[in-house]
């Protein structure tokens, strides 16, 4: 699908791996449409892979730690300078700081800006002064933007209630979508070596890692054959990060198996019986979407983002947030099912992904939004 008006599209995000892992289909579609696509983010080892797609990359100096308007003022200045230099026809943005300071920078130079609220982060979880600062920044940054994408209806409704966006601005996406062929259903594992629970997440307290480990202790006390795996990167940049030494102690205790990180999560998901995410809040949790697409049952917290993906009792189970006891009960409820019942949850999840989460929905939504922004008319003028 070639565009009659090729555009210079800049994508701003806090990590290049974010684009490689979660937005690759969008990038591939935009390049196939004939547009020039540049990813602006801190450079990492996925930069060469993005270039292999035909994408351009540019390093962005920024801190990915917690929101601090004074410390992050330099990011606003850098983004404004880059926008003026590169003169993109439209800027697509993901992640909190890039959305906030990118929107403010784009306004100063008159660029169309399209943010995607992929989650609210610790600023909205912390409450108090930090939350007030975040709300004020969002209200200023998003005021007047033609389109703001959200990944679940609860985040959208929260922004509407607080007056951060208007109904005319807000558009809803099914997360990042999923490649249904790449994440195809996998045969359900046999039970010979015990039931395997798998959590895929960065090692952050806000992801519910502590509750997962405590739930594993409780479940294994009654079901010693059950195994609990943890896959994800240690993230010292985040203020809720769990250090590697703590993880090592859990391993020595035998409560969990830490799998580190992998380039391809599909074999790990395929080997698991159930994927777990006890996060405190999400945008549209990619791990749950990938697991469901591969016909795996899921257990997650009853919070925004997670409950948008999980149909309780049909594709998996929901538990109370910040409650290891509730999570353990959900795991035991899953263990009480026979293999046919467990596999049936996964099959229902796959059917829902096919119905509601196809990546083509996301690509088409971006094509439509970019067209609505009419950057070609601005460029011609």
C-alpha positions in Angstrom: 0.0 0.0 0.0 2.0 2.9 -1.3 1.1 6.4 -0.2 0.7 9.1 -2.9 2.3 11.6 -0.5 5.3 10.0 1.2 6.0 11.6 4.6 9.0 12.1 6.9 7.7 10.4 10.1 9.6 10.6 13.4 8.9 8.1 16.2 9.9 9.2 19.7 10.2 6.7 22.5 12.4 6.0 25.6 14.1 2.8 24.2 14.7 1.5 20.7 13.9 -2.1 21.9 10.4 -0.8 22.7 9.8 -0.2 18.9 11.5 -3.5 17.9 9.5 -5.6 20.4 6.1 -3.8 20.3 5.8 -1.5 17.3 7.6 -3.3 14.6 4.5 -4.1 12.5 3.6 -0.4 12.5 7.1 0.6 11.4 7.1 -2.0 8.7 3.7 -0.9 7.5 4.7 2.8 7.3 7.9 1.9 5.4 5.8 -0.2 3.0 3.6 2.8 2.5 6.6 4.6 1.2 7.3 6.9 4.2 10.7 7.7 5.6 10.6 6.5 9.2 13.2 7.5 11.9 13.2 6.2 15.4 14.4 8.8 18.0 15.4 7.1 21.2 18.4 6.1 23.4 20.4 3.8 21.3 20.6 0.1 22.2 21.5 -3.2 20.6 18.2 -3.2 18.6 19.3 -0.2 16.5 20.9 -2.3 13.8 17.8 -4.5 13.6 15.6 -1.4 13.1 18.0 -0.2 10.4 17.6 -3.7 8.8 13.9 -3.0 8.4 14.8 0.1 6.4 14.2 2.4 9.3 16.5 5.3 10.3 17.7 5.7 13.9 18.9 8.6 15.9 20.2 8.6 19.5 18.2 10.6 22.0 19.9 11.5 25.3 17.4 11.1 28.1 16.9 9.6 31.5 14.3 7.0 31.8 14.0 7.3 35.5 11.0 8.9 37.3 9.3 12.1 36.2 11.0 15.2 37.4 10.0 18.4 35.4 13.1 20.4 36.5 15.6 17.6 35.6 13.7 16.8 32.4 13.7 20.4 31.1 16.8 19.5 29.1 14.9 16.8 27.3 12.3 19.4 26.2 15.1 21.6 24.9 16.8 18.6 23.0 13.5 17.5 21.5 12.7 21.0 20.3 16.1 21.3 18.7 15.9 17.9 17.0 12.4 18.6 15.7 13.5 21.9 14.2 16.5 20.2 12.6 14.8 17.1 11.2 11.5 18.9 10.2 9.3 15.8 10.3 5.9 15.9 8.8 4.5 14.2 11.8 5.8 12.9 15.2 4.5 9.6 16.6 5.2 9.2 20.3 5.2 6.4 23.0 6.1 6.3 26.7 5.4 9.0 29.3 8.3 11.5 29.0 8.4 11.3 25.2 4.6 12.0 25.1 4.7 14.9 27.6 7.9 16.8 26.6 7.5 15.7 23.0 4.1 17.3 22.8 5.3 20.5 24.4 8.3 20.7 22.0 6.2 19.9 18.9 3.8 22.8 19.8 6.6 25.3 19.9 7.7 24.4 16.3 4.2 23.8 14.9 4.6 20.0 14.2 1.6 17.5 14.2 2.1 15.3 17.2 0.4 11.9 17.8 0.9 10.4 21.3 0.0 6.9 22.5 -0.7 6.6 26.2 0.7 3.1 26.7 0.4 3.3 30.5 0.4 5.8 33.4 3.5 4.7 35.2 4.5 5.3 38.8 3.5 9.0 38.7 -0.2 8.0 38.7 0.4 5.1 41.1 2.2 7.3 43.7 -0.5 9.9 44.3 0.2 13.1 46.2 2.4 15.9 44.7 3.9 13.7 42.0 0.5 12.8 40.6 -0.6 16.4 40.7 2.5 17.4 38.7 1.9 14.6 36.1 -1.8 15.7 35.7 -0.8 19.3 35.2 1.8 18.3 32.6 -0.6 16.1 30.7 -3.2 18.8 30.6 -0.8 21.3 29.2 0.9 19.0 26.8 -2.2 17.3 25.3 -4.3 20.5 25.1 -5.3 21.0 21.4 -3.8 17.8 20.0 -6.1 16.4 17.3 -5.6 12.8 18.3 -4.5 10.9 21.5 -4.4 7.1 21.4 -5.2 5.0 24.5 -4.6 1.3 25.0 -7.5 0.6 27.3 -10.8 2.3 28.0 -10.1 2.9 31.7 -7.1 5.1 31.0 -9.1 6.9 28.4 -12.0 7.5 30.8 -9.6 8.7 33.5 -8.1 11.3 31.2 -11.6 12.4 30.2 -12.8 12.7 33.8 -9.8 14.8 34.8 -10.1 17.0 31.7 -6.8 16.0 30.3 -8.3 15.2 26.9 -11.6 15.7 25.2 -13.9 13.1 23.7 -13.0 14.3 20.2 -9.3 13.7 20.8 -9.4 10.2 22.4 -9.2 7.1 20.3 -8.9 3.6 21.6 -6.6 0.9 20.4 -6.3 -2.9 21.3 -2.8 -2.3 22.8 -0.1 -2.7 20.1 -2.0 -5.5 18.4 -0.5 -8.9 17.9 0.9 -10.8 14.9 -1.4 -13.8 14.9 0.8 -15.8 12.6 4.0 -15.2 14.5 2.3 -15.8 17.8 0.4 -18.9 16.7 -1.3 -21.4 19.0 1.2 -23.9 20.5 0.3 -27.4 21.6 -0.6 -27.5 25.3 2.2 -29.0 27.4 2.0 -32.4 29.1 1.9 -32.4 32.9 4.7 -34.9 33.5 7.1 -32.4 35.2 4.4 -30.4 37.0 2.4 -27.3 36.1 4.6 -24.3 35.0 3.5 -20.8 35.9 5.4 -18.1 34.0 5.7 -14.4 34.7 7.2 -12.1 32.0 8.0 -8.6 33.2 10.8 -6.3 34.1 11.9 -6.9 37.7 9.9 -4.0 39.2 7.7 -4.0 42.3 5.0 -2.2 40.3 4.8 -5.3 38.1 3.8 -7.4 41.1 7.0 -9.4 41.3 7.0 -9.5 45.1 3.4 -10.8 45.2 4.3 -13.4 42.6 7.2 -14.8 44.6 5.1 -14.9 47.8 2.2 -16.6 46.0 4.7 -19.2 44.7 5.7 -19.9 48.3 2.1 -20.4 49.3 1.2 -22.6 46.4 4.2 -24.8 46.5 3.5 -25.5 50.2 0.4 -27.5 49.0 1.5 -28.3 45.4 5.3 -28.9 45.5 5.3 -30.0 41.9 4.2 -26.6 40.7 7.0 -24.5 39.2 7.1 -20.7 39.0 9.3 -19.1 36.4 10.3 -15.4 36.1 11.5 -14.0 32.8 12.6 -10.3 32.4 15.3 -7.8 32.7 16.6 -6.2 35.8 16.0 -2.4 35.5 18.1 -0.3 37.8 16.8 2.8 36.1 13.4 2.5 37.7 12.8 3.5 41.3 10.8 0.3 42.0 13.5 -2.0 40.6 14.3 -5.2 42.4 18.0 -5.9 42.6 19.6 -9.0 41.2 20.9 -10.2 44.6 17.3 -10.5 45.8 16.4 -12.6 42.8 19.4 -14.8 43.5 18.2 -15.4 47.0 14.8 -16.4 45.7 16.5 -18.9 43.4 18.6 -20.4 46.2 15.4 -20.7 48.2 13.9 -22.7 45.3 10.8 -20.6 45.2 11.3 -19.5 41.6 13.4 -20.1 38.5 14.8 -17.0 37.0 15.2 -17.2 33.2 16.9 -13.9 32.6 16.1 -12.4 29.2 15.5 -14.0 25.8 15.3 -12.6 22.3 12.2 -14.7 21.5 9.6 -15.4 24.2 7.6 -17.8 22.1 9.4 -21.0 23.2 9.2 -20.0 26.8 5.4 -19.3 26.6 4.9 -22.5 24.7 6.5 -24.5 27.5 4.3 -22.9 30.2 0.9 -23.9 31.3 -0.2 -20.5 32.5 1.2 -16.9 32.2 0.8 -14.6 35.2 1.0 -10.9 35.5 0.1 -9.4 38.9 0.9 -5.8 37.9 -0.5 -2.8 39.7 -1.7 -1.1 36.5 -1.1 -1.5 32.8 -1.8 0.1 29.5 -2.4 -3.1 27.4 -0.1 -5.8 28.8 1.9 -7.3 25.9 2.8 -10.5 27.7 -0.9 -11.3 28.3 -1.7 -10.6 24.7 1.1 -12.8 23.5 0.2 -15.6 25.8 -3.4 -15.6 24.8 -2.5 -15.5 21.1 -0.5 -18.7 21.7 -3.5 -20.3 23.5 -2.2 -20.0 27.0 -4.4 -19.3 30.0 -3.6 -16.2 31.9 -3.8 -15.0 35.5 -3.7 -11.2 36.2 -4.7 -8.6 38.6 -8.1 -7.0 38.4 -6.7 -3.6 37.4 -7.0 -1.3 34.4 -5.2 -2.8 31.4 -5.1 -6.3 32.7 -8.9 -6.8 33.0 -9.3 -5.3 29.5 -7.3 -8.3 28.1 -8.5 -11.1 30.5 -12.1 -12.4 30.4 -12.4 -13.8 33.9 -13.5 -17.4 33.9 -13.3 -17.6 30.1 -9.6 -16.9 29.2 -8.1 -17.0 32.6 -8.6 -15.6 36.2 -8.3 -12.2 37.9 -7.0 -11.6 41.4 -6.8 -8.7 43.8 -4.0 -6.2 43.3 -1.1 -6.2 45.8 -2.4 -9.5 47.3 -0.2 -12.6 47.3 -3.0 -14.5 49.0 -5.5 -13.7 46.2 -2.9 -14.5 43.5 -2.1 -17.8 45.2 -5.9 -18.7 45.3 -6.2 -18.0 41.6 -3.2 -20.2 40.9 -4.7 -23.0 43.0 -8.0 -22.5 41.2 -6.2 -23.1 38.0 -4.4 -26.2 39.4 -7.8 -27.6 40.3 -8.8 -27.7 36.6 -7.9 -30.8 34.6 -5.7 -30.4 31.5 -8.8 -30.1 29.2 -10.2 -27.3 31.3 -6.9 -25.5 31.4 -6.3 -25.8 27.6 -9.9 -24.6 27.0 -9.1 -21.3 28.7 -6.2 -20.8 26.4 -8.3 -21.7 23.3 -10.9 -19.0 24.3 -8.1 -16.5 24.7 -6.8 -17.3 21.2 -10.3 -16.8 19.8 -10.5 -13.4 21.5 -7.1 -12.3 20.2 -8.2 -13.2 16.7 -11.4 -11.2 17.1 -10.2 -8.0 18.9 -6.4 -7.8 18.9 -5.1 -8.3 15.3 -2.2 -5.9 14.6 -3.9 -4.8 11.4 -6.4 -2.9 13.6 -3.6 -0.8 15.1 -1.9 -0.2 11.7 -5.1 0.9 10.1 -5.9 3.2 13.1 -2.5 4.9 12.7 -2.9 5.3 8.9 -6.3 6.9 9.5 -5.0 9.3 12.2 -2.0 10.3 10.1 -4.3 11.1 7.3 -6.6 13.1 9.6 -3.6 15.2 10.7 -3.2 16.3 7.1 0.6 16.9 7.4 0.9 16.9 3.6 -1.1 20.2 3.5 1.1 21.7 6.2 4.2 20.6 4.2 2.9 22.0 1.0 2.1 25.3 2.6 
